[in-house]
Amino acid sequence: MTPVFLTIDTEIAWRHHRAGLDPATVEARSIEPAGVGLGWQLGELARHALKATFFVDPMPARIYGLDLFRRIVDAILTAGQEVQLHLHPNWTKAQLSDREAHAAFEIIDYSASEQRDLLGEAASLLMAAGAPRPVAFRAGSYSANDDTLAALAALGIAYDSSHNGAFHPWPSAIGLPAAHIAPVMRQGVMEVPVTTIEDTPGVWRNFQICALSTQEMKAAIDHAIAARHAALTIVGHSFELADRTGMKANKVHVRRFETLCRLLSERRDMAPTTHFADRPALTLDAGDKPLAASRWRRGRRQAEQAWSNLVSERGA
């Protein structure tokens, strides 16, 4: 079988903070935008009996407080899903009184010791919000390097899922080839890369709900099953099923999420969803290859994306 990590990065969207919106509106448009955010996604997952990992970034608690994150963590755990660690370090210098203030956005721009401190603080905040001790991590913007992995190992975090060939070598800077998608031990942690497909020869596109069409998602899942891949890692976000304002559902992205849940439900015997905390047995150093490029699938997706941008974004 091919275990599936269906992951949702759950975070306060910087664009809503920077826009100067009041805290309640920032939370609503980041976490529960347009009725298709965290609560709706948890409902769809429950309806299809799927497991998902919610990578939660607690760093905005520095200025927005822990209560917001207690609500997020409680909702996820009550729904039977798992909470793991996410981190955007720019929040360390953010202010409510000055929405332009921020620290460096990419964790790879920090020294090894600074990364350890950031990760330690983030883990402590997440547990203070009610989450179990994290065993898995994904860097914000997939920005991680080998120093990040060493810091995770020092903190006892067993898994990382930051390597993303579509964003390699910057800011996804772990020292693996861009096309590497199979789990591997590195710097004392198990790296579980984000799954990619080949967009054009030698160019990779990550398996993200807002990045792949339904046809591409189906093809990527079936390719992983047929090739007996060691893992399939899918990315979503708490806010990406809505338009950028967080006020209107993006119908294209909502349909993709619904279809993805259906596809995974139908294939659960061959590609079961799992939690990192389940500690699934993963084959290491497999020679898994991304789905090869297809001009037909790419063309269909580009047309779909154009429609999404025109109707769900510019039409908002």
Residue frames relative to the residue before (quaternion, step in Angstrom):
aa qw qx qy qz dx dy dz
M 1.0000 0.0000 0.0000 0.0000 0.00 0.00 0.00
T 0.3331 -0.7100 0.5848 0.2073 3.55 -1.29 0.45
P 0.2780 -0.7722 0.5422 0.1802 3.64 -0.36 1.13
V 0.2356 -0.7780 0.5744 0.0963 3.54 -1.04 0.88
F 0.1537 -0.7415 0.6474 0.0863 3.54 -0.95 0.98
L 0.0884 -0.7769 0.6233 0.0044 3.55 -0.37 1.30
T 0.0148 -0.8562 0.5120 -0.0684 3.56 -0.18 1.30
I 0.1335 -0.7761 0.6147 0.0444 3.55 -1.06 0.88
D 0.2524 -0.7485 0.5946 0.1499 3.59 -0.55 1.15
T 0.1035 -0.8249 0.5551 -0.0280 3.54 -0.52 1.27
E 0.2251 0.8044 -0.4878 0.2535 3.53 -0.29 1.28
I 0.5185 -0.5644 0.5273 0.3670 3.51 -1.35 0.24
A 0.3740 -0.7404 0.5148 0.2167 3.57 -0.70 1.10
W 0.4843 -0.6949 0.4535 0.2773 3.55 -0.70 1.11
R 0.6286 0.5641 -0.3528 0.4029 3.60 0.95 -0.79
H 0.6686 0.4810 -0.3177 0.4698 3.62 1.02 -0.67
H 0.6076 0.5258 -0.3451 0.4850 3.59 1.10 -0.66
R 0.6930 0.4942 -0.2827 0.4421 3.55 0.81 -1.04
A 0.6206 0.5666 -0.3376 0.4241 3.59 1.13 -0.61
G 0.5027 -0.6877 0.4074 0.3291 3.59 1.26 -0.12
L 0.3548 0.7484 -0.4917 0.2689 3.59 1.21 0.34
D 0.5632 -0.5883 0.4429 0.3749 3.58 -1.15 0.51
P 0.6869 -0.5324 0.2947 0.3974 3.61 -1.09 0.63
A 0.6523 0.5186 -0.3325 0.4417 3.61 0.91 -0.82
T 0.6692 0.4861 -0.2959 0.4779 3.58 1.02 -0.79
V 0.6038 0.5415 -0.3527 0.4667 3.58 1.06 -0.74
E 0.6595 0.5003 -0.3069 0.4697 3.58 0.91 -0.91
A 0.6793 0.5096 -0.3037 0.4320 3.58 0.78 -1.00
R 0.7353 0.4323 -0.2468 0.4600 3.60 0.82 -0.94
S 0.6654 0.4797 -0.3017 0.4859 3.59 1.24 -0.31
I 0.7962 0.3289 -0.1308 0.4907 3.55 0.90 -1.00
E 0.8075 0.1157 -0.0493 0.5763 3.62 0.98 -0.77
P 0.1273 0.8454 -0.5127 0.0789 3.61 0.82 0.90
A 0.8860 -0.0077 0.0027 0.4637 3.54 -1.05 0.90
G 0.6499 -0.5590 0.3150 0.4073 3.58 1.11 0.60
V 0.6914 0.4366 -0.2855 0.4998 3.61 1.24 0.23
G 0.4198 0.7147 -0.4518 0.3298 3.55 1.13 0.66
L 0.8682 -0.0947 0.0640 0.4829 3.53 -1.18 -0.71
G 0.6963 0.4892 -0.2942 0.4351 3.60 0.72 -1.01
W 0.6708 0.4915 -0.2942 0.4711 3.57 0.92 -0.92
Q 0.6590 0.5077 -0.3129 0.4584 3.58 0.93 -0.87
L 0.6279 0.5217 -0.3322 0.4725 3.60 1.00 -0.78
G 0.6431 0.5303 -0.3163 0.4529 3.58 1.03 -0.77
E 0.6588 0.4991 -0.3049 0.4732 3.57 0.96 -0.85
L 0.6376 0.5205 -0.3261 0.4650 3.57 0.97 -0.81
A 0.6547 0.5048 -0.3104 0.4693 3.59 0.96 -0.84
R 0.6395 0.5469 -0.3253 0.4315 3.58 0.96 -0.86
H 0.7530 0.3506 -0.1908 0.5232 3.56 1.09 -0.74
A 0.3939 -0.7464 0.4532 0.2868 3.61 1.32 0.11
L 0.3707 0.7209 -0.4872 0.3248 3.56 0.89 1.05
K 0.3543 -0.6963 0.5792 0.2326 3.54 -1.23 0.54
A 0.0090 0.7912 -0.6114 0.0118 3.57 -1.07 0.75
T 0.3328 -0.7074 0.5922 0.1950 3.51 -1.29 0.57
F 0.1554 -0.7717 0.6121 0.0758 3.56 -0.83 1.02
F 0.1921 -0.7699 0.6038 0.0755 3.53 -0.47 1.30
V 0.0885 -0.8371 0.5397 -0.0125 3.58 -0.25 1.31
D 0.2479 -0.7559 0.5927 0.1260 3.56 -0.89 1.04
P 0.1557 -0.8371 0.5194 0.0723 3.62 -0.34 1.21
M 0.4334 0.7501 -0.4436 0.2298 3.61 1.20 -0.17
P 0.6112 0.5423 -0.3862 0.4281 3.69 0.99 -0.50
A 0.4715 0.6632 -0.4500 0.3680 3.62 1.24 -0.14
R 0.5022 0.6512 -0.4180 0.3860 3.59 1.21 -0.38
I 0.8052 0.2145 -0.1146 0.5409 3.60 1.00 -0.75
Y 0.7244 0.4212 -0.2478 0.4863 3.62 1.11 -0.58
G 0.5178 -0.6680 0.4004 0.3541 3.59 1.26 -0.17
L 0.5924 -0.6199 0.4064 0.3157 3.53 -1.26 0.53
D 0.5387 0.6511 -0.4183 0.3330 3.61 1.08 -0.54
L 0.5991 0.5631 -0.3496 0.4492 3.57 1.02 -0.79
F 0.7304 0.4305 -0.2411 0.4722 3.58 0.84 -0.95
R 0.5623 0.5552 -0.3944 0.4690 3.58 1.18 -0.40
R 0.6366 0.5161 -0.3305 0.4682 3.59 1.01 -0.76
I 0.6573 0.5142 -0.3066 0.4578 3.59 0.94 -0.92
V 0.6899 0.4827 -0.2826 0.4596 3.57 0.79 -1.06
D 0.6553 0.5184 -0.3188 0.4474 3.59 0.90 -0.88
A 0.6473 0.5205 -0.3269 0.4508 3.60 0.93 -0.85
I 0.6753 0.4991 -0.2946 0.4562 3.58 0.91 -0.90
L 0.7049 0.4616 -0.2762 0.4623 3.57 0.80 -0.99
T 0.6255 0.5402 -0.3361 0.4516 3.60 1.02 -0.76
A 0.6786 0.4793 -0.2777 0.4823 3.57 1.14 -0.68
G 0.5457 -0.6529 0.3825 0.3600 3.59 1.26 0.05
Q 0.5416 0.5943 -0.4111 0.4295 3.57 1.22 0.39
E 0.4680 -0.6921 0.4748 0.2765 3.57 -1.25 0.25
V 0.2962 -0.7140 0.6128 0.1643 3.52 -1.30 0.66
Q 0.0272 0.7692 -0.6377 0.0289 3.55 -0.92 1.00
L 0.6501 -0.6007 0.3517 0.3047 3.55 -1.31 0.32
H 0.0452 -0.7459 0.6643 -0.0141 3.51 -1.11 0.94
L 0.0338 -0.8273 0.5606 -0.0131 3.61 -1.08 0.53
H 0.0250 -0.7266 0.6866 -0.0029 3.51 -0.99 1.07
P 0.2933 -0.8266 0.4488 0.1710 3.63 -0.18 1.23
N 0.4847 0.6801 -0.4404 0.3294 3.62 1.18 -0.25
W 0.5945 0.6030 -0.3618 0.3900 3.60 1.17 -0.53
T 0.5431 0.6564 -0.4122 0.3229 3.62 1.12 -0.38
K 0.7664 0.2673 -0.1884 0.5529 3.61 1.16 -0.36
A 0.3829 0.7252 -0.4846 0.3044 3.58 1.23 0.38
Q 0.1109 -0.7835 0.6101 0.0400 3.54 -1.21 0.64
L 0.4711 -0.6426 0.5160 0.3144 3.56 -1.19 0.52
S 0.6780 0.5025 -0.2886 0.4522 3.57 1.14 -0.64
D 0.7682 0.1701 -0.1019 0.6087 3.60 1.25 -0.39
R 0.1967 -0.8432 0.4906 0.0985 3.56 0.01 1.29
E 0.5972 0.5483 -0.3712 0.4527 3.63 1.23 -0.01
A 0.5648 0.6253 -0.3829 0.3787 3.59 1.20 -0.42
H 0.2220 0.7611 -0.5889 0.1567 3.56 -0.97 0.84
A 0.4357 -0.6344 0.5618 0.3034 3.54 -1.35 0.28
A 0.7292 -0.3782 0.3014 0.4842 3.59 -1.28 -0.07
F 0.4747 -0.7243 0.4391 0.2390 3.56 -0.91 0.96
E 0.7671 0.3706 -0.1935 0.4866 3.60 0.97 -0.76
I 0.4649 -0.6985 0.4638 0.2842 3.58 -0.77 0.99
I 0.6012 0.5695 -0.3687 0.4222 3.61 1.14 -0.49
D 0.6031 0.5521 -0.3614 0.4482 3.60 1.25 -0.18
Y 0.6268 0.5081 -0.3318 0.4887 3.58 1.31 0.05
S 0.5690 -0.5881 0.4495 0.3582 3.57 -1.21 0.54
A 0.6914 -0.4688 0.3461 0.4271 3.56 -1.28 0.26
S 0.6848 0.4717 -0.2954 0.4705 3.59 0.90 -0.86
E 0.6317 0.5185 -0.3353 0.4688 3.59 1.04 -0.70
Q 0.6253 0.5293 -0.3401 0.4618 3.57 1.03 -0.73
R 0.6354 0.5230 -0.3354 0.4584 3.60 0.95 -0.81
D 0.6601 0.5060 -0.3090 0.4613 3.58 0.95 -0.87
L 0.6516 0.5175 -0.3145 0.4568 3.59 0.94 -0.89
L 0.6870 0.4817 -0.2853 0.4633 3.56 0.86 -0.97
G 0.6361 0.5244 -0.3300 0.4599 3.59 1.02 -0.76
E 0.6562 0.4976 -0.3146 0.4721 3.58 0.95 -0.84
A 0.6622 0.5125 -0.3149 0.4468 3.58 0.88 -0.91
A 0.6506 0.5075 -0.3203 0.4654 3.60 0.93 -0.83
S 0.6494 0.5173 -0.3166 0.4586 3.58 0.98 -0.80
L 0.6465 0.5094 -0.3152 0.4724 3.58 0.98 -0.83
L 0.6555 0.5159 -0.3246 0.4459 3.58 0.90 -0.87
M 0.6781 0.4679 -0.2986 0.4818 3.59 0.94 -0.83
A 0.6114 0.5396 -0.3542 0.4579 3.60 1.08 -0.61
A 0.6594 0.4876 -0.2966 0.4893 3.58 1.21 -0.52
G 0.6768 -0.5380 0.2799 0.4174 3.59 1.25 0.12
A 0.5185 0.6433 -0.4211 0.3742 3.59 1.24 0.06
P 0.5332 -0.5751 0.4923 0.3777 3.59 -1.17 0.44
R 0.6603 -0.4709 0.3793 0.4454 3.57 -1.24 0.28
P 0.4178 -0.7400 0.4566 0.2634 3.62 -0.62 1.03
V 0.1966 -0.7656 0.6011 0.1182 3.53 -1.17 0.70
A 0.7640 0.2617 -0.1562 0.5687 3.59 1.28 -0.12
F 0.1336 -0.7929 0.5942 0.0193 3.54 -1.20 0.66
R 0.0026 0.7321 -0.6778 -0.0677 3.50 -1.35 0.50
A 0.4050 -0.7159 0.5187 0.2332 3.55 -0.90 0.95
G 0.5459 -0.5873 0.4867 0.3467 3.54 -1.15 0.62
S 0.8238 0.1143 -0.1487 0.5350 3.56 -0.93 0.98
Y 0.5096 -0.6590 0.3957 0.3865 3.59 1.31 0.40
S 0.4062 0.7388 -0.4463 0.2999 3.57 1.29 0.35
A 0.3319 0.7048 -0.5624 0.2771 3.54 -0.34 1.30
N 0.1045 -0.7658 0.6285 0.0874 3.54 -1.25 0.46
D 0.7430 -0.4026 0.2618 0.4662 3.58 -1.23 -0.11
D 0.5670 0.5654 -0.3880 0.4564 3.61 1.17 -0.44
T 0.6128 0.5463 -0.3421 0.4571 3.59 1.06 -0.75
L 0.6660 0.5009 -0.3060 0.4603 3.57 0.90 -0.91
A 0.6477 0.5107 -0.3222 0.4646 3.59 0.95 -0.81
A 0.6398 0.5172 -0.3204 0.4696 3.59 1.03 -0.76
L 0.6302 0.5241 -0.3300 0.4683 3.59 1.00 -0.78
A 0.6454 0.5200 -0.3209 0.4583 3.57 0.93 -0.89
A 0.6541 0.5209 -0.3125 0.4507 3.59 0.97 -0.84
L 0.6976 0.4479 -0.2556 0.4974 3.58 1.18 -0.62
G 0.5261 -0.6623 0.3980 0.3551 3.59 1.26 -0.02
I 0.4564 0.6525 -0.4666 0.3850 3.57 1.21 0.45
A 0.3398 -0.8306 0.4178 0.1416 3.54 -0.40 1.31
Y 0.7991 0.2478 -0.1035 0.5379 3.59 1.08 -0.69
D 0.0721 -0.7421 0.6613 0.0821 3.51 -1.26 0.57
S 0.0666 -0.7865 0.6129 0.0367 3.57 -1.13 0.69
S 0.3285 0.7707 -0.4722 0.2741 3.55 0.80 1.11
H 0.5755 0.5949 -0.4039 0.3896 3.62 1.10 -0.49
N 0.0783 0.7855 -0.5997 0.1309 3.55 -0.67 1.17
G 0.3588 -0.7862 0.4659 0.1901 3.56 -0.30 1.26
A 0.5968 0.5711 -0.3658 0.4288 3.58 1.17 -0.47
F 0.7523 0.3193 -0.1780 0.5481 3.60 1.24 -0.42
H 0.4895 0.6577 -0.4164 0.3930 3.58 1.26 0.40
P 0.6007 -0.1523 -0.7836 -0.0444 1.64 -2.02 1.53
W 0.7519 0.2639 -0.2123 0.5656 3.62 1.22 0.13
P 0.5774 -0.2525 -0.7763 0.0125 1.50 -1.74 1.82
S 0.5248 0.6020 -0.4377 0.4130 3.60 1.23 0.07
A 0.0357 0.8891 -0.4419 0.1140 3.53 0.23 1.38
I 0.3087 0.7234 -0.5495 0.2819 3.60 1.11 0.51
G 0.5003 -0.7155 0.4122 0.2604 3.57 -0.93 0.92
L 0.4087 0.6591 -0.5177 0.3613 3.56 0.61 1.19
P 0.5938 -0.5511 0.4207 0.4083 3.61 -1.13 0.41
A 0.6202 -0.5705 0.3863 0.3750 3.57 -1.10 0.66
A 0.7230 0.4576 -0.2474 0.4547 3.60 0.97 -0.82
H 0.4776 0.6843 -0.4391 0.3329 3.61 1.26 -0.01
I 0.0147 0.8274 -0.5592 0.0498 3.61 -0.63 1.11
A 0.6010 0.5757 -0.3638 0.4184 3.63 1.22 -0.06
P 0.5873 -0.5737 0.4274 0.3786 3.61 -1.11 0.58
V 0.0354 0.7861 -0.6132 0.0692 3.55 -1.08 0.81
M 0.4182 -0.6644 0.5492 0.2864 3.58 -1.12 0.61
R 0.1289 0.7853 -0.5924 0.1256 3.57 -0.84 0.98
Q 0.8528 -0.0129 -0.0314 0.5211 3.57 -0.87 1.01
G 0.7364 -0.4630 0.2342 0.4341 3.57 1.00 0.80
V 0.7081 0.3519 -0.2715 0.5487 3.61 1.24 0.14
M 0.4585 -0.6434 0.5235 0.3190 3.55 -1.25 0.32
E 0.2271 -0.7676 0.5887 0.1122 3.55 -0.62 1.17
V 0.0733 -0.7735 0.6295 0.0026 3.56 -0.80 1.11
P 0.2250 -0.8385 0.4757 0.1415 3.60 0.17 1.24
V 0.5465 -0.5457 0.5150 0.3720 3.51 -1.32 0.38
T 0.4534 -0.6832 0.5007 0.2775 3.57 -0.91 0.91
T 0.0925 -0.7772 0.6206 0.0476 3.54 -1.07 0.80
I 0.2200 -0.7013 0.6448 0.2098 3.51 -1.39 0.17
E 0.5140 -0.6087 0.4906 0.3529 3.56 -1.25 0.33
D 0.3017 -0.7725 0.5375 0.1528 3.56 -0.63 1.17
T 0.7148 -0.0885 0.0751 0.6896 3.50 0.97 -1.06
P 0.7106 -0.4668 0.2643 0.4552 3.63 -1.07 0.43
G 0.8445 0.1230 -0.1300 0.5047 3.57 -0.67 1.18
V 0.6639 0.4275 -0.2984 0.5362 3.60 1.29 0.11
W 0.2193 -0.8266 0.5144 0.0641 3.56 -0.73 1.14
R 0.1384 -0.7656 0.6244 0.0699 3.55 -1.17 0.68
N 0.4024 -0.7556 0.4643 0.2272 3.57 -0.69 1.07
F 0.5041 -0.6308 0.5069 0.3017 3.52 -1.24 0.67
Q 0.2585 0.7369 -0.5665 0.2631 3.52 0.09 1.39
I 0.6101 -0.6126 0.3586 0.3521 3.54 -0.96 0.88
C 0.7314 0.3984 -0.2477 0.4950 3.59 0.97 -0.75
A 0.6704 0.5225 -0.2905 0.4396 3.61 1.27 -0.05
L 0.7720 0.2930 -0.1610 0.5407 3.60 1.13 -0.59
S 0.4757 -0.6389 0.5240 0.3015 3.54 -1.17 0.63
T 0.6595 -0.4845 0.3745 0.4360 3.57 -1.25 0.20
Q 0.6288 0.5318 -0.3389 0.4550 3.61 1.04 -0.73
E 0.6649 0.4941 -0.3009 0.4724 3.58 0.99 -0.84
M 0.6332 0.5253 -0.3375 0.4574 3.59 0.99 -0.76
K 0.6540 0.5049 -0.3118 0.4691 3.58 0.90 -0.91
A 0.6678 0.5022 -0.3047 0.4572 3.59 0.88 -0.94
A 0.6640 0.5066 -0.3076 0.4559 3.61 0.97 -0.84
I 0.6449 0.5065 -0.3233 0.4723 3.59 0.97 -0.79
D 0.7010 0.4686 -0.2778 0.4603 3.57 0.81 -0.98
H 0.5992 0.5434 -0.3527 0.4705 3.59 1.14 -0.61
A 0.6626 0.5054 -0.3087 0.4585 3.59 0.91 -0.90
I 0.6533 0.5049 -0.3113 0.4705 3.57 1.00 -0.81
A 0.6877 0.4962 -0.2910 0.4430 3.58 0.80 -1.01
A 0.7334 0.4019 -0.2211 0.5018 3.57 1.05 -0.81
R 0.3797 -0.7559 0.4558 0.2770 3.58 1.34 0.07
H 0.0634 0.8301 -0.5467 0.0900 3.54 0.83 1.04
A 0.5756 -0.6212 0.4270 0.3172 3.53 -1.17 0.69
A 0.7814 -0.0997 0.0664 0.6124 3.60 1.18 -0.52
L 0.1754 -0.7294 0.6491 0.1259 3.51 -1.35 0.42
T 0.0507 -0.8280 0.5579 -0.0238 3.59 -0.56 1.15
I 0.1082 -0.8148 0.5685 -0.0330 3.53 -0.56 1.31
V 0.2176 -0.7932 0.5618 0.0892 3.58 -1.04 0.83
G 0.0529 0.7389 -0.6717 0.0065 3.50 -1.21 0.75
H 0.2889 -0.7310 0.5822 0.2080 3.57 -1.32 -0.04
S 0.6216 -0.5572 0.3966 0.3820 3.55 -1.18 0.51
F 0.7876 0.3629 -0.1589 0.4720 3.57 1.06 -0.75
E 0.5836 0.6731 -0.3571 0.2807 3.60 1.16 -0.34
L 0.5754 0.5575 -0.4053 0.4403 3.60 1.22 0.10
A 0.6516 0.4337 -0.3123 0.5383 3.56 1.34 0.09
D 0.6020 -0.5262 0.4291 0.4202 3.58 -1.26 0.15
R 0.7213 -0.4759 0.2844 0.4153 3.56 -1.26 0.23
T 0.6266 0.5239 -0.3536 0.4559 3.61 1.14 -0.38
G 0.3982 -0.7240 0.4695 0.3112 3.58 1.20 -0.45
M 0.6135 0.5879 -0.3268 0.4139 3.58 1.25 0.23
K 0.7742 0.2398 -0.1244 0.5724 3.58 1.25 -0.25
A 0.4634 -0.6751 0.4970 0.2872 3.57 -0.91 0.91
N 0.3275 -0.6907 0.6082 0.2140 3.53 -1.11 0.77
K 0.3445 -0.7972 0.4567 0.1927 3.57 -0.17 1.29
V 0.6107 0.5468 -0.3534 0.4508 3.58 1.09 -0.67
H 0.7003 0.4608 -0.2737 0.4716 3.58 0.87 -0.95
V 0.6147 0.5337 -0.3489 0.4642 3.60 1.03 -0.70
R 0.6549 0.5024 -0.3140 0.4691 3.58 0.93 -0.86
R 0.6268 0.5317 -0.3407 0.4564 3.59 1.01 -0.74
F 0.6573 0.5029 -0.3196 0.4614 3.59 0.91 -0.87
E 0.6499 0.5150 -0.3134 0.4627 3.58 0.92 -0.89
T 0.6707 0.4930 -0.2949 0.4693 3.57 0.94 -0.91
L 0.6264 0.5387 -0.3351 0.4530 3.58 0.98 -0.84
C 0.6555 0.5042 -0.3170 0.4643 3.59 0.88 -0.88
R 0.6527 0.5097 -0.3145 0.4640 3.58 0.96 -0.83
L 0.6542 0.5207 -0.3117 0.4514 3.58 0.92 -0.92
L 0.6873 0.4754 -0.2855 0.4691 3.57 0.90 -0.91
S 0.6187 0.5341 -0.3405 0.4648 3.57 1.07 -0.68
E 0.6756 0.5017 -0.2874 0.4575 3.57 0.93 -0.89
R 0.7620 0.3675 -0.1792 0.5022 3.58 1.12 -0.68
R 0.2975 0.8129 -0.4722 0.1668 3.59 1.24 0.25
D 0.6256 0.5462 -0.3575 0.4272 3.62 1.07 -0.55
M 0.7445 0.3682 -0.2021 0.5190 3.58 1.14 -0.64
A 0.7908 0.1316 -0.0458 0.5960 3.58 1.18 -0.60
P 0.0192 -0.8432 0.5370 -0.0133 3.60 0.39 1.20
T 0.4307 -0.6639 0.5400 0.2866 3.56 -1.04 0.74
T 0.0735 -0.8071 0.5858 -0.0119 3.55 -1.09 0.75
H 0.3878 -0.6681 0.5772 0.2647 3.53 -1.35 0.25
F 0.5670 -0.5706 0.4593 0.3767 3.56 -1.18 0.52
A 0.6449 0.5391 -0.3220 0.4357 3.59 1.03 -0.77
D 0.5584 0.5861 -0.3907 0.4381 3.60 1.24 -0.24
R 0.2427 -0.7949 0.5099 0.2217 3.57 1.30 -0.40
P 0.0531 0.8324 -0.5499 0.0434 3.62 0.73 0.98
A 0.5096 -0.6223 0.4956 0.3278 3.55 -1.16 0.64
L 0.0485 -0.8164 0.5749 -0.0237 3.58 -0.52 1.19
T 0.4108 -0.6768 0.5532 0.2592 3.55 -1.00 0.86
L 0.2476 -0.7880 0.5510 0.1184 3.57 -0.81 1.02
D 0.8514 0.1893 -0.1451 0.4672 3.52 -1.29 0.59
A 0.2701 0.7564 -0.5428 0.2455 3.58 1.05 0.74
G 0.4616 -0.6985 0.4763 0.2687 3.56 -1.14 0.55
D 0.1259 0.8368 -0.5230 0.1012 3.58 1.01 0.79
K 0.1578 -0.7880 0.5923 0.0577 3.55 -0.97 0.92
P 0.5157 -0.6402 0.4619 0.3331 3.61 -0.97 0.76
L 0.6323 -0.5009 0.4340 0.4011 3.54 -1.28 0.45
A 0.4639 -0.7039 0.4686 0.2639 3.56 -0.85 1.01
A 0.6353 -0.5582 0.3898 0.3645 3.54 -1.22 0.58
S 0.0489 -0.7656 0.6410 0.0249 3.54 -1.24 0.65
R 0.3966 -0.7252 0.5082 0.2418 3.58 -0.60 1.08
W 0.6307 0.5424 -0.3411 0.4379 3.59 1.04 -0.74
R 0.6874 0.4651 -0.2932 0.4745 3.60 0.81 -0.97
R 0.6452 0.5271 -0.3243 0.4481 3.56 0.97 -0.84
G 0.6601 0.5108 -0.3113 0.4543 3.58 0.93 -0.84
R 0.6385 0.5189 -0.3251 0.4662 3.57 0.99 -0.82
R 0.6655 0.5005 -0.3088 0.4596 3.58 0.96 -0.86
Q 0.6446 0.5233 -0.3318 0.4480 3.59 0.93 -0.82
A 0.6417 0.5020 -0.3260 0.4795 3.58 1.01 -0.72
E 0.6499 0.5141 -0.3075 0.4677 3.57 1.01 -0.84
Q 0.6524 0.5130 -0.3123 0.4622 3.57 1.00 -0.86
A 0.6323 0.5302 -0.3354 0.4545 3.57 0.99 -0.80
W 0.6475 0.5063 -0.3088 0.4786 3.57 1.00 -0.84
S 0.6385 0.5299 -0.3250 0.4538 3.58 0.95 -0.88
N 0.6785 0.4954 -0.2911 0.4577 3.58 0.87 -0.97
L 0.6855 0.4945 -0.2893 0.4493 3.57 0.95 -0.86
V 0.7762 0.3779 -0.1872 0.4687 3.57 0.78 -1.05
S 0.7911 0.3532 -0.1783 0.4666 3.58 0.79 -1.02
E 0.7321 0.3841 -0.2402 0.5088 3.60 1.15 -0.44
R 0.7738 0.3398 -0.2073 0.4927 3.59 0.43 -1.14
G 0.6671 0.5060 -0.3059 0.4532 3.54 1.17 -0.54
A 0.4799 0.6874 -0.4338 0.3301 3.57 1.27 -0.09
